[in-house]
Amino acid sequence: MADHPVIPTHTPYDGTSKPFAIGLKALGEVAKFAVVALLGAWGIVLAFAALIYATTWNPPYDDSNPKYRFLTQQIEEIAERWSNGDYGRNIIDLTLLNDGNWTTACVYGGYNNPLSEMIARGATVSSANRARLSELGDMDFRLSQVEESEAMIAFVDKSNEAHFIHLGYGFGPNGQHLKQCTSRTNPSLELS
């Protein structure tokens, strides 16, 4: 007899257990878990991509308009004064807008929909402008055609067609819902 105990290297098969069936069941559970984990990971990737798109997407601002910089500079100055609590006389000069070819002009701060305003005024709006502005208002991550950090100048020319200049810089929180209009006879609009 040996000085040490005999340790069996395997359990003899007695014919009653079903190791293969147990293995398939366990494999099925692992597969279910893997599929759920994969779908969850894919969902996270899609959500992250949507978040990046929503936070980095900017509408095509009208920076090719010859008066874009002139208008943006005035709005930046007013926004700066407003952020410092200076609500005194803040005038935006629209004299040079469309080289003077306009009858009515409106300045919009955040959370406005200038398209419907111009239509309500009886102005004609081109299909391109209708599509562009409607798209801005219909996006899930935007609340309106003009967001808080933006501004828009809408004007009606002498042929009664509305035009829109979408500015990438706005009045900020102090200009929310700002909506003021003027006529060509009074091109310096005092904002309040």
Residue frames as qw, qx, qy, qz and C-alpha x, y, z in Angstrom:
[[0.000, 0.886, 0.464, 0.000, 0.00, 0.00, 0.00],
 [0.396, 0.566, -0.018, 0.722, 1.11, 3.47, -0.81],
 [0.356, -0.282, -0.461, 0.763, 2.14, 5.99, 1.81],
 [0.147, 0.182, 0.006, -0.972, -0.09, 8.64, 0.27],
 [0.544, 0.430, 0.596, -0.404, -3.78, 8.67, -0.51],
 [0.329, 0.213, 0.702, 0.595, -4.86, 8.04, -4.08],
 [0.244, 0.539, 0.167, -0.789, -6.47, 11.08, -5.61],
 [0.591, 0.454, 0.644, 0.174, -8.71, 10.25, -8.54],
 [0.203, -0.195, 0.331, 0.901, -7.96, 12.31, -11.64],
 [0.361, -0.111, -0.414, -0.828, -11.54, 12.16, -12.88],
 [0.571, 0.030, 0.580, -0.580, -14.95, 11.19, -11.70],
 [0.165, 0.065, 0.927, 0.330, -16.13, 8.08, -13.42],
 [0.440, -0.015, -0.278, -0.854, -19.20, 8.58, -15.60],
 [0.317, 0.069, 0.871, -0.369, -22.16, 6.81, -14.04],
 [0.045, 0.289, 0.823, 0.487, -24.51, 7.27, -17.01],
 [0.067, -0.726, -0.658, 0.187, -27.04, 9.46, -15.20],
 [0.104, -0.701, -0.039, 0.705, -25.64, 12.97, -15.76],
 [0.576, 0.666, 0.393, 0.265, -26.01, 14.96, -18.98],
 [0.414, -0.521, 0.074, 0.743, -23.00, 17.24, -19.17],
 [0.252, 0.182, 0.532, 0.788, -23.58, 18.15, -22.83],
 [0.130, -0.737, -0.583, -0.316, -27.16, 19.38, -22.22],
 [0.421, -0.784, -0.221, 0.399, -26.04, 21.45, -19.25],
 [0.436, -0.249, 0.295, 0.813, -23.32, 22.99, -21.41],
 [0.124, 0.453, 0.579, 0.667, -25.83, 24.05, -24.09],
 [0.271, -0.841, -0.468, -0.030, -28.09, 25.68, -21.52],
 [0.469, -0.657, -0.005, 0.590, -25.17, 27.61, -20.05],
 [0.372, 0.017, 0.461, 0.805, -24.01, 28.55, -23.54],
 [0.006, 0.679, 0.596, 0.429, -27.50, 29.89, -24.35],
 [0.359, -0.859, -0.279, 0.234, -27.47, 32.12, -21.26],
 [0.471, -0.429, 0.233, 0.735, -24.04, 33.45, -22.19],
 [0.265, 0.306, 0.582, 0.706, -25.23, 34.15, -25.75],
 [0.132, -0.836, -0.505, -0.169, -28.30, 36.04, -24.46],
 [0.435, -0.770, -0.070, 0.462, -26.10, 38.13, -22.20],
 [0.456, -0.167, 0.406, 0.774, -23.66, 38.83, -25.04],
 [0.147, 0.555, 0.591, 0.567, -26.47, 39.98, -27.37],
 [0.265, -0.892, -0.366, 0.025, -27.98, 42.25, -24.70],
 [0.499, -0.616, 0.106, 0.600, -24.55, 43.70, -23.87],
 [0.399, 0.087, 0.507, 0.759, -23.80, 44.28, -27.55],
 [0.013, 0.729, 0.541, 0.420, -27.15, 46.04, -28.15],
 [0.392, -0.859, -0.225, 0.242, -26.64, 48.15, -25.03],
 [0.502, -0.401, 0.260, 0.721, -23.15, 49.16, -26.13],
 [0.273, 0.354, 0.565, 0.693, -24.42, 50.01, -29.61],
 [0.155, -0.853, -0.474, -0.154, -27.19, 52.12, -28.06],
 [0.459, -0.743, -0.031, 0.486, -24.64, 54.01, -25.97],
 [0.445, -0.096, 0.430, 0.779, -22.50, 54.66, -29.05],
 [0.112, 0.589, 0.583, 0.549, -25.53, 55.98, -30.98],
 [0.301, -0.886, -0.345, 0.079, -26.64, 58.17, -28.07],
 [0.505, -0.557, 0.139, 0.644, -23.12, 59.57, -27.73],
 [0.351, 0.163, 0.521, 0.761, -22.95, 60.29, -31.48],
 [0.049, -0.771, -0.536, -0.341, -26.32, 62.08, -31.33],
 [0.419, -0.826, -0.179, 0.332, -25.13, 64.15, -28.37],
 [0.474, -0.300, 0.312, 0.767, -21.96, 65.17, -30.20],
 [0.212, 0.435, 0.585, 0.650, -23.97, 66.09, -33.29],
 [0.190, -0.851, -0.472, -0.134, -26.48, 68.15, -31.29],
 [0.446, -0.799, -0.051, 0.400, -23.81, 70.05, -29.37],
 [0.430, -0.339, 0.407, 0.731, -21.43, 70.70, -32.26],
 [0.320, 0.528, 0.637, 0.461, -23.90, 71.30, -35.09],
 [0.004, 0.507, 0.132, -0.852, -24.40, 74.90, -36.07],
 [0.552, 0.699, 0.447, -0.082, -26.88, 76.14, -38.61],
 [0.550, 0.277, 0.274, 0.739, -25.48, 77.73, -41.73],
 [0.105, -0.756, -0.241, 0.599, -25.27, 81.34, -40.65],
 [0.510, 0.800, 0.269, 0.164, -25.52, 84.02, -43.30],
 [0.482, -0.660, 0.171, 0.551, -21.92, 85.19, -42.89],
 [0.472, 0.180, 0.507, 0.698, -21.62, 85.67, -46.65],
 [0.066, 0.899, 0.417, 0.119, -24.09, 88.56, -46.42],
 [0.439, 0.500, -0.117, 0.738, -22.15, 91.81, -46.93],
 [0.288, -0.671, 0.133, -0.670, -23.75, 93.38, -43.82],
 [0.838, -0.300, -0.454, 0.048, -23.22, 90.32, -41.57],
 [0.588, -0.028, -0.389, 0.708, -20.17, 91.68, -39.74],
 [0.066, -0.359, 0.034, -0.930, -21.66, 95.17, -39.42],
 [0.669, -0.452, -0.248, -0.535, -24.84, 93.76, -37.83],
 [0.837, -0.230, -0.445, 0.220, -23.03, 91.22, -35.64],
 [0.410, 0.176, -0.341, 0.827, -20.69, 93.88, -34.29],
 [0.316, -0.424, 0.015, -0.849, -23.62, 96.06, -33.22],
 [0.822, -0.371, -0.311, -0.300, -25.35, 93.13, -31.54],
 [0.739, -0.031, -0.465, 0.486, -22.15, 92.11, -29.74],
 [0.145, 0.287, -0.275, 0.906, -21.80, 95.64, -28.33],
 [0.565, -0.409, -0.083, -0.712, -25.42, 95.73, -27.14],
 [0.876, -0.235, -0.421, -0.033, -25.16, 92.24, -25.62],
 [0.559, 0.107, -0.457, 0.684, -22.02, 93.30, -23.75],
 [0.149, -0.340, 0.191, -0.909, -23.75, 96.38, -22.34],
 [0.746, -0.345, -0.230, -0.522, -26.80, 94.35, -21.36],
 [0.830, -0.121, -0.498, 0.220, -24.67, 91.73, -19.62],
 [0.373, 0.083, -0.410, 0.828, -23.14, 94.56, -17.56],
 [0.097, -0.623, -0.657, 0.414, -26.59, 95.86, -16.59],
 [0.003, 0.361, -0.124, -0.924, -26.52, 98.85, -18.94],
 [0.305, 0.520, 0.789, 0.118, -30.01, 98.99, -20.42],
 [0.048, 0.616, 0.026, -0.786, -29.74, 102.60, -21.52],
 [0.583, 0.664, -0.057, -0.464, -30.13, 103.68, -25.08],
 [0.497, -0.208, 0.779, 0.322, -29.19, 100.70, -27.29],
 [0.571, 0.648, -0.011, -0.505, -29.62, 101.40, -30.97],
 [0.623, 0.001, 0.674, 0.397, -29.05, 99.11, -33.91],
 [0.232, 0.608, -0.229, -0.724, -28.51, 100.94, -37.18],
 [0.659, 0.278, 0.694, 0.081, -30.27, 99.26, -40.09],
 [0.277, 0.781, -0.110, -0.549, -29.67, 102.07, -42.60],
 [0.140, 0.552, -0.717, -0.402, -27.29, 100.03, -44.78],
 [0.581, 0.075, 0.795, -0.156, -29.38, 96.86, -44.69],
 [0.597, 0.456, 0.629, 0.203, -29.78, 95.51, -48.24],
 [0.326, 0.088, 0.258, 0.905, -28.22, 98.76, -49.52],
 [0.210, 0.191, 0.198, -0.938, -31.31, 100.64, -48.35],
 [0.477, -0.043, -0.603, -0.638, -33.72, 98.47, -50.36],
 [0.252, -0.293, -0.895, 0.225, -36.17, 97.59, -47.60],
 [0.313, -0.570, -0.265, -0.712, -39.45, 98.81, -46.20],
 [0.722, -0.591, 0.104, -0.344, -39.71, 96.99, -42.87],
 [0.518, 0.359, -0.719, 0.291, -37.01, 95.33, -40.77],
 [0.767, -0.572, -0.015, -0.290, -37.27, 93.31, -37.58],
 [0.193, 0.525, -0.759, 0.333, -34.62, 92.28, -35.07],
 [0.882, -0.304, -0.232, -0.275, -35.14, 88.95, -33.29],
 [0.188, -0.575, 0.742, -0.290, -33.40, 87.63, -30.21],
 [0.076, 0.119, -0.990, 0.028, -33.54, 84.04, -28.99],
 [0.189, 0.321, 0.887, -0.273, -36.64, 81.87, -28.97],
 [0.429, 0.546, 0.072, -0.716, -38.40, 83.49, -31.90],
 [0.563, 0.256, 0.735, 0.278, -39.76, 82.19, -35.18],
 [0.052, 0.491, -0.163, -0.854, -39.31, 85.00, -37.73],
 [0.012, 0.097, 0.825, 0.556, -40.72, 82.97, -40.63],
 [0.072, -0.622, -0.780, -0.005, -44.27, 82.97, -39.25],
 [0.118, -0.684, -0.223, 0.684, -43.92, 86.64, -38.27],
 [0.017, -0.327, 0.454, 0.828, -43.01, 87.70, -41.82],
 [0.058, -0.305, -0.863, -0.398, -45.80, 85.58, -43.30],
 [0.111, -0.692, -0.644, 0.307, -48.26, 87.19, -40.85],
 [0.074, -0.607, 0.029, 0.791, -47.06, 90.61, -42.03],
 [0.658, 0.667, 0.242, -0.254, -48.12, 89.61, -45.56],
 [0.034, 0.720, -0.588, -0.365, -44.62, 89.31, -47.00],
 [0.905, 0.331, -0.229, -0.134, -43.75, 86.81, -49.70],
 [0.503, -0.604, 0.616, 0.049, -41.21, 84.20, -48.56],
 [0.501, 0.480, -0.656, -0.296, -39.18, 82.19, -51.06],
 [0.957, -0.121, -0.209, -0.163, -39.40, 78.41, -50.92],
 [0.650, 0.298, -0.504, 0.485, -35.67, 78.26, -50.08],
 [0.080, -0.403, 0.449, -0.793, -36.15, 80.52, -47.04],
 [0.792, -0.277, -0.003, -0.544, -39.28, 78.62, -46.00],
 [0.929, 0.036, -0.362, 0.071, -37.40, 75.31, -46.10],
 [0.460, 0.369, -0.500, 0.634, -34.29, 76.66, -44.36],
 [0.244, -0.379, 0.389, -0.803, -36.15, 78.32, -41.49],
 [0.863, -0.207, -0.108, -0.448, -38.69, 75.51, -41.09],
 [0.824, 0.134, -0.498, 0.234, -35.83, 73.04, -40.76],
 [0.189, 0.375, -0.527, 0.738, -34.26, 75.14, -37.98],
 [0.509, -0.303, 0.261, -0.762, -37.50, 75.19, -36.00],
 [0.915, -0.048, -0.203, -0.346, -38.21, 71.48, -36.50],
 [0.534, 0.351, -0.709, 0.299, -34.93, 70.12, -35.15],
 [0.724, -0.491, -0.485, -0.003, -35.37, 68.16, -31.92],
 [0.629, -0.311, -0.295, 0.648, -32.50, 69.88, -30.14],
 [0.102, 0.145, 0.049, 0.983, -33.57, 73.42, -31.05],
 [0.086, 0.512, 0.688, -0.508, -36.49, 75.21, -29.42],
 [0.342, 0.834, 0.237, -0.363, -37.01, 77.76, -32.17],
 [0.693, 0.645, 0.087, 0.310, -35.64, 79.13, -35.42],
 [0.208, 0.730, -0.351, 0.549, -33.50, 81.57, -33.43],
 [0.758, -0.341, -0.480, 0.282, -31.75, 80.20, -30.35],
 [0.429, -0.867, -0.127, 0.219, -30.56, 82.17, -27.31],
 [0.546, -0.465, 0.312, 0.623, -27.01, 82.49, -28.61],
 [0.363, 0.279, 0.583, 0.671, -28.18, 83.73, -32.02],
 [0.221, 0.570, 0.221, -0.760, -30.03, 86.66, -33.57],
 [0.408, 0.382, 0.695, 0.452, -31.86, 87.20, -36.81],
 [0.154, 0.437, -0.027, -0.886, -32.63, 90.25, -38.88],
 [0.375, 0.464, 0.773, 0.217, -35.66, 89.86, -41.13],
 [0.092, 0.476, -0.037, -0.874, -36.55, 92.52, -43.64],
 [0.554, 0.599, 0.579, -0.008, -39.05, 93.06, -46.40],
 [0.322, -0.119, 0.371, 0.863, -37.75, 94.58, -49.61],
 [0.285, 0.329, -0.021, -0.900, -39.62, 97.00, -51.86],
 [0.484, 0.051, -0.681, -0.547, -41.10, 94.10, -53.86],
 [0.735, -0.357, 0.159, -0.554, -42.63, 92.73, -50.59],
 [0.870, 0.094, -0.477, 0.081, -40.28, 89.74, -50.37],
 [0.627, -0.743, 0.215, -0.093, -38.96, 88.78, -46.94],
 [0.643, 0.476, -0.516, 0.306, -35.25, 88.11, -46.45],
 [0.778, -0.628, -0.006, -0.033, -33.53, 86.70, -43.38],
 [0.392, 0.633, -0.559, 0.365, -30.01, 87.20, -42.05],
 [0.877, -0.440, -0.194, -0.005, -29.24, 84.53, -39.47],
 [0.119, 0.790, -0.470, 0.375, -26.48, 85.72, -37.14],
 [0.769, -0.029, -0.597, 0.227, -24.27, 83.37, -35.14],
 [0.279, -0.035, -0.521, 0.806, -24.02, 85.85, -32.29],
 [0.272, -0.684, -0.562, -0.378, -27.03, 86.99, -30.33],
 [0.227, -0.712, 0.136, -0.651, -28.11, 89.05, -27.38],
 [0.242, 0.133, -0.853, 0.444, -27.81, 86.19, -24.87],
 [0.177, -0.443, -0.841, 0.255, -30.21, 85.71, -21.96],
 [0.031, 0.482, 0.276, -0.831, -31.14, 89.39, -21.86],
 [0.295, 0.286, -0.402, -0.818, -32.42, 89.25, -25.42],
 [0.130, 0.207, 0.969, 0.029, -34.70, 86.27, -25.08],
 [0.204, 0.675, 0.708, -0.036, -37.94, 86.81, -26.98],
 [0.045, -0.565, 0.087, 0.819, -36.71, 90.19, -28.24],
 [0.369, 0.471, 0.693, 0.403, -38.77, 91.14, -31.27],
 [0.034, 0.744, 0.162, -0.648, -38.77, 94.71, -32.52],
 [0.532, 0.466, 0.530, 0.468, -39.52, 96.13, -35.94],
 [0.047, -0.648, -0.010, 0.760, -39.08, 99.44, -37.68],
 [0.626, 0.716, 0.308, 0.017, -39.75, 101.05, -41.02],
 [0.663, 0.311, 0.132, 0.668, -37.29, 102.45, -43.53],
 [0.003, -0.848, -0.088, -0.522, -38.25, 105.97, -42.47],
 [0.477, -0.770, 0.332, -0.263, -36.79, 105.22, -39.01],
 [0.822, 0.315, -0.469, 0.073, -33.79, 102.92, -39.68],
 [0.179, 0.382, -0.703, 0.573, -32.18, 103.34, -36.24],
 [0.706, -0.419, -0.484, -0.303, -34.04, 100.92, -34.04],
 [0.176, -0.529, 0.584, -0.590, -33.84, 101.50, -30.29],
 [0.629, -0.115, -0.767, -0.049, -33.94, 98.11, -28.57],
 [0.390, -0.477, 0.393, -0.683, -35.60, 97.76, -25.22]]
